[in-house]
Amino acid sequence: MESHRVIIKVGTSTLTAGSHRLSIPHIFDITRQIMQLKETGAQVALVTSGAIAAGREAMSMAEAPRFTPGKQMLAAIGQPRLIAYYDQFFRMFGQVSAQVLLTREDLTDRNRYLNARGTFEGLLEGGVVPIINENDTVATEEIRFGDNDNLSALVANLVEADLLLLLTDQAGLFTGDPRKDENARLIEKVDQAEIPLEYWEAAGGSQSGLGTGGMVTKLRAADLARRAGVKVVIASGSEPDIILKAASGKQIGTQFPPLVSKLESRKRFLLAGKRGGGILSIDEGATLALRKGGSLLPVGIREVTGEFSRGATVRILDVSGSEVAVGMTSYDSSDLKKIIGCRSDEIESILGFTEGDEAVHHNNMLLLKPALKRQKGS
């Protein structure tokens, strides 16, 4: 398969097959395709809508209420029903799945962001399929993602996915509404740095009336993800084996190639990170280890300067005071000062907890090129 780490977003219209009830065959087919994809060695996470639709079905409501508490009530009723279907079908294949409910605060607050990323890394590396939804039952307007398209793009960025697949009730992005315009044609690729205005105008709104998003929200999500180095595909959830086709690199739907590499995206993130004056001074052994691609361990730290929280971007200096790298710390400054020079297996006994063996993991670090030594007399 072309893509190793895949995020799949399934909309309500796909899960209900255009009706007002969950389509059990469609939910089963999604799990089947995910399992076939995992057999190739891919890691897969599923962002799913449908909780409110499941709640409406349980309550025999013809229409969803317009006020937020009513929708939250239906989400609370429908979420366990929806997850139960996924869990049942994944267990039929011997697959372990996990429910993850998020709000915007989980991905904007630095500590929560790091905790969320650590959880996802553990689940994906452990072969588990995370099933993700917005925590509708508690989210207020201020902490909502607004739609699961936006949530899926943020998750794709969080886990540095290779592919974000947005499944909808259309074959992709068209030049017009294919239901009304017989001349509307499918736009197969969007690779411009800025999505053309006419594409936004053609996107329109939600067609099915079942979900909260529409093609516009998918365009926004695609633009966000591709700028973080993620390939995006918008395609029809009803097309046979659509997940397998997209992951194998076949030309289906509308494709958005990444505008930057994942490495470049990480570099930009680290260089743009707020540096509050935090400095980690390291010894020669640690400097050599970093140059070889290793992580910074507490044993290699000589001094911690400044005050900073976990997840802060700090400067890393060698014994001469030259900047070796910048990186995000796994511990705050007060905790790092307690474990300076200690072995990683001593961290828990000293702090009473551990956030990992590394003070700064190599995945969260950007090495800087050594400065050229000045010649005498220059």
Secondary structure, 3 states (H helix, E strand, C coil): CCCCEEEEEECHHHHHCCCCCCCHHHHHHHHHHHHHHHCCCCEEEEEECCHHHHHHHHHCCCCCCCCHHHHHHHHHHHHHHHHHHHHHHHHHCCCCEEEEEECHHHHHCHHHHHHHHHHHHHHHHCCCEEEEEECCCCCCHHHCCCCHHHHHHHHHHHCCCCEEEEEECCCCCECCCCCCCCCCCECCECCCCCCCHHHHHHHCCCCCCCCCCCHHHHHHHHHHHHCCCCEEEEEECCCCCHHHHHHCCCCCCEEECCCCCHHHHHHHHHHHCCCCCCEEEECHHHHHHHHCCCCECHHHEEEEECCCCCCCEEEEECCCCCEEEEEECCCCHHHHHHCCCCCHHHHHHHHCCCCCCCCECHHHEEECCCCCCCCCCC
